[in-house]
Each structure stands twice: as C-alpha cells, then as structure tokens.
C-alpha cells in the first residue's frame, strides 16, 4: 500500500510538473519604427497565436505552455529582429523575448556642389522606402546641428535628392539623414557618413571634344596627381546620379583627359566629380554639353 501511495504521489508530481502553466512574454524595444507589428507564435504542440505589438511596449502570449513544449516567434515586418525568439520550456516561464524594429535608413550616393557655394549643396541619398509610403522632407544633421524640413525630390531608382543643405565652410563634415512624409518619419536615422565640401577643388571641364561615338573630356581638378575622378553622362541631377565611368586619375598639376567610347549619337551632358579619400566625395563640375555624331 505504501508503494502505491508513493507511486501516486510521484505520478501526480510528474503530471503537475509537465502541465504547469508557463508564460511567454517580452518587450518591443524603442527602435525607430513606429508602425504596429504582428508577432506570430507557433508551439511544438501545434498552438498558433498572434499578437499586435506597439512601439516600445511589453507583451505576453495567452497560451499556457507545458514542460518540454517548444516555441518559435516570427514578425510581420522583416526589419524586426527577435532575440530569444525560439526555445523550449523546462521548469519556468520565459520573459526575455526582445523584439527590435528599425526602419530602413538612407545612405549617401553623391554630393552635388558646384563652385564654392556652401549653402546650396544637394545630397543624393539611396533609400528603399516601405511599400505605400512616400517622402517629401528630410532632416540633415551636419556635425551635430540638425537642419529640418529640407525638400526631398524622388529621383526614381531608390534615390532621393535633398536640396539646399547648408555647410558652414569647406572641409570634411560628419553628416546623417532621416526622411519624412510631412511630420511622420518614413526612415530611421542613417549611420554617419562623411561629406567633403570643397573650396577651389571642384572639377573643372575645360573642353569636351566629341567624335564618332566618343567624347574626350579635358579639365583640371586641384593640383594633385592620382586623384580619382568619376564621369556622369546625362545626369538626372547635376553629377549625382548614374556614373558612366571611372575612376579616372588626375596627372601632374591636377590635369585630366578622359576618353569615353560607345556613346550613342546625339546631344549629351557630361559632369565630373572627384574623391579625396575613403567616402569623401567632392562637389561636381558644371554641366558641359556636346553633340556626339
């Protein structure tokens, strides 16, 4: 009889342990994404549950989990990462799930600066916008000072031109960008990128000599040899869109001669820009037009 009682007690303990109601909970941390996100939890016993989680809030699934029951969580937004998003219950609830959602961020494509004007510099940004969203304004931060409500123009192909960014002088600056639709952010704040705003060191095109399907572009850039130059043909915005060729190197005294071949007959615009180091992009030359035969 004693063995029977002991067996029943042990069985009840095992049954109770295996059926103990464990909970699964966590928090959505304050990333930069503001939209609600749907979490889907699937357990190894076949239970499926969804939760809509708001920016910066905690959450708990309603399902009571059993010992040795596993789980996996997915998010409706691919920009979200889930820490402890899968696991197995042993002898306690799990409360350390962390969902972090961040909007995509822009990166610098090119700097459009002609001459030595610091207050009319345009920045071309690469950015993949979420479906159904648009952007018309940007905040650009130059060396920690934010400039808001700058006009954004959609250049197509995932590029956006931000007009009239003010730089205090020529030199190297740390810049970040964030895009908006009115007052609503449609991107996160970019990582810092380096912008070089030149003074006299803007490429100058002195002549474009067209030939049959070719064009020789001659000019100067600063006074140093070995500086990398890039040529744009028929840009959507002066010098800051499709790069037709490069890099080409300056020779002694900053002179350059660039030969482009395989050009379709007709009138074409050419722009040259330079680089002075890793990620430091100079302004672009003025547009020079030539008719290729």
C-alpha positions in Angstrom: 0.0 0.0 0.0 2.8 2.4 0.9 4.5 1.8 -2.5 1.1 2.5 -4.2 0.7 5.8 -2.3 4.3 6.8 -3.1 3.8 5.9 -6.8 0.6 8.0 -6.9 2.3 11.0 -5.3 5.3 10.8 -7.7 2.9 10.5 -10.6 1.0 13.5 -9.5 4.2 15.5 -9.1 5.4 14.5 -12.6 1.9 15.2 -14.1 1.8 18.6 -12.3 5.3 19.5 -13.5 4.5 18.6 -17.0 1.3 20.5 -17.1 2.4 23.6 -15.2 1.2 26.7 -17.0 4.3 28.6 -18.1 4.0 32.0 -19.8 5.9 33.6 -22.7 6.5 37.3 -22.6 8.8 40.1 -23.7 9.2 43.7 -24.9 9.4 45.6 -28.1 12.2 47.9 -27.6 12.3 51.6 -28.8 13.7 51.3 -32.2 12.8 53.9 -34.8 9.9 52.1 -36.5 6.6 53.5 -35.3 4.1 51.1 -37.0 2.4 48.2 -35.1 4.0 44.8 -35.7 2.2 41.4 -35.7 4.0 38.6 -33.9 3.1 35.0 -34.7 4.0 32.3 -32.1 3.9 28.6 -33.1 4.4 26.0 -30.4 5.6 22.4 -31.0 2.2 21.2 -29.7 0.5 22.9 -32.6 -0.8 26.0 -30.9 -0.6 29.2 -33.1 -1.2 32.7 -31.6 -0.8 36.2 -32.9 -0.2 39.5 -31.1 -0.1 43.0 -32.4 2.7 44.8 -30.6 3.1 48.6 -30.5 6.3 50.6 -30.5 8.0 50.4 -27.1 5.5 48.1 -25.3 5.7 44.8 -23.5 3.6 41.7 -24.4 2.5 38.3 -23.1 1.1 35.4 -25.1 -2.1 34.0 -23.7 -1.2 30.4 -24.2 -0.1 28.4 -21.2 2.9 26.4 -22.1 3.8 22.9 -20.7 7.2 21.5 -19.8 9.2 20.5 -22.8 7.0 22.5 -25.1 8.9 24.5 -27.7 8.0 27.7 -29.4 9.1 29.9 -32.4 8.1 33.6 -33.0 8.1 35.5 -36.3 7.4 39.1 -37.0 5.3 40.6 -39.9 8.0 43.3 -40.5 11.2 41.9 -41.9 13.1 44.9 -40.4 12.4 43.4 -36.9 14.9 41.2 -35.1 13.8 38.9 -32.3 16.1 37.9 -29.5 15.2 34.6 -27.8 12.6 34.2 -30.5 12.6 30.4 -30.1 13.2 27.9 -27.3 11.8 25.2 -25.1 10.2 25.4 -21.6 11.8 23.4 -18.9 10.8 24.4 -15.4 10.0 28.2 -15.6 8.3 30.9 -17.6 10.2 32.8 -20.3 10.2 36.5 -20.1 13.2 37.6 -22.1 12.0 37.9 -25.6 13.1 41.2 -27.2 11.7 42.5 -30.5 13.6 45.4 -32.0 12.1 47.0 -35.1 14.0 49.6 -37.1 13.0 51.3 -40.3 15.4 51.2 -43.3 17.9 54.0 -43.4 19.3 56.1 -46.2 22.9 56.1 -47.4 24.8 58.8 -49.2 25.0 58.4 -53.0 26.7 61.6 -54.0 27.3 65.2 -53.1 26.2 67.9 -55.6 28.2 71.0 -55.0 29.3 73.4 -57.8 31.7 76.2 -57.3 32.4 77.3 -53.7 28.8 77.8 -52.6 28.2 76.1 -49.2 24.5 77.0 -48.8 23.2 75.2 -51.9 24.7 71.8 -51.6 22.4 68.9 -52.6 22.8 65.4 -51.2 21.6 62.4 -53.2 20.6 59.5 -50.9 20.0 55.9 -51.6 16.9 54.6 -49.8 14.4 51.7 -50.2 11.1 53.1 -49.0 8.5 50.9 -47.4 5.6 50.0 -49.7 2.8 52.5 -49.7 4.9 55.3 -48.2 6.3 58.5 -49.7 8.8 61.1 -48.6 8.9 64.8 -49.2 11.1 66.3 -46.4 14.3 65.4 -44.7 16.3 66.3 -41.6 20.0 66.5 -42.3 22.4 66.8 -39.3 25.8 68.3 -40.1 28.4 68.0 -37.3 25.6 67.6 -34.7 23.5 70.5 -35.9 20.1 69.5 -37.4 18.5 71.2 -40.4 14.8 70.3 -40.7 12.2 70.4 -43.4 14.6 70.2 -46.3 12.9 69.5 -49.6 13.2 65.9 -51.0 12.8 65.1 -54.7 12.2 61.5 -55.8 14.8 60.8 -58.5 13.4 57.2 -59.0 15.5 54.1 -58.8 15.6 54.3 -55.0 17.4 57.7 -55.0 16.2 60.9 -53.3 17.7 64.4 -53.7 17.8 66.6 -50.7 18.2 70.2 -51.7 20.0 73.2 -50.2 21.8 71.7 -47.3 23.9 74.4 -45.5 27.5 73.7 -44.7 29.4 76.3 -42.5 32.5 76.3 -44.7 34.6 73.9 -46.9 36.1 70.9 -45.3 35.2 67.4 -44.0 31.9 67.0 -42.2 30.0 64.2 -40.4 26.5 64.0 -41.7 23.4 61.9 -41.1 20.0 61.9 -42.7 16.4 61.0 -41.9 13.4 61.1 -44.3 9.9 62.2 -43.5 6.4 62.4 -45.1 5.2 65.6 -43.6 5.9 65.1 -39.8 5.9 61.3 -39.9 9.3 59.6 -40.2 9.5 57.1 -43.0 13.1 56.1 -42.3 15.4 55.6 -39.4 18.3 58.0 -38.9 21.2 57.0 -41.1 24.6 56.0 -39.9 27.1 58.9 -40.1 28.7 59.4 -43.4 31.5 61.7 -44.4 31.0 64.6 -46.7 33.8 66.7 -48.2 32.7 70.2 -49.2 35.4 71.7 -51.4 36.5 75.3 -51.8 38.5 75.6 -55.0 38.9 71.9 -55.6 35.8 71.3 -57.7 36.5 69.6 -61.0 36.5 71.9 -64.0 35.7 70.8 -67.5 37.7 73.0 -69.9 36.5 71.2 -73.1 34.6 68.3 -74.5 35.6 67.1 -77.9 33.1 64.7 -79.5 33.8 62.2 -82.2 32.0 59.3 -83.7 30.6 57.6 -80.7 33.3 59.1 -78.5 34.0 62.1 -76.3 37.3 63.4 -74.9 36.7 65.4 -71.7 39.6 67.6 -70.7 39.9 69.6 -67.5 41.6 70.2 -64.1 40.9 69.2 -60.5 43.0 70.9 -57.8 46.8 70.5 -58.2 47.5 66.9 -57.2 48.0 63.9 -59.3 46.4 60.5 -58.7 43.0 61.9 -57.5 40.1 59.7 -58.6 37.5 61.2 -60.9 34.1 59.9 -62.0 32.1 60.9 -65.0 28.4 61.1 -65.3 26.6 61.3 -68.7 23.1 62.8 -68.9 22.6 63.0 -65.1 19.1 63.5 -63.7 20.6 65.9 -61.2 23.9 67.6 -61.8 26.6 65.0 -61.4 24.8 62.9 -58.7 23.1 60.1 -60.5 24.3 57.4 -62.9 28.0 57.1 -63.1 29.1 56.5 -66.6 32.7 55.7 -65.9 35.6 55.8 -63.5 37.7 56.1 -61.6 40.0 58.1 -63.8 43.2 59.6 -62.3 44.5 63.1 -62.5 48.0 63.7 -63.7 50.7 66.2 -62.8 49.1 69.6 -61.8 45.6 68.1 -61.4 45.0 67.8 -65.1 42.9 65.1 -66.6 41.8 63.7 -70.0 39.0 61.2 -70.1 38.1 59.3 -73.2 34.6 57.8 -73.3 33.6 55.4 -76.1 30.5 53.7 -77.2 28.3 56.8 -76.9 25.0 56.9 -78.7 24.8 59.7 -81.3 23.0 62.9 -80.0 23.4 65.7 -77.6 24.7 64.6 -74.2 25.5 66.3 -70.9 28.7 65.5 -69.0 29.7 66.1 -65.4 32.9 65.2 -63.5 33.2 64.7 -59.7 36.2 63.7 -57.6 37.1 61.9 -54.5 39.8 62.8 -52.0 39.7 59.7 -49.8 37.5 56.9 -48.4 33.9 58.1 -48.6 34.9 61.7 -49.1 33.0 62.9 -52.2 33.7 66.4 -53.7 31.3 68.6 -55.5 30.7 68.2 -59.1 31.8 70.2 -62.1 29.3 72.3 -64.1 27.5 70.5 -66.8 29.1 70.6 -70.2 27.1 69.7 -73.3 28.4 68.2 -76.6 26.8 66.6 -79.6 28.2 63.2 -80.4 28.0 62.0 -84.0 
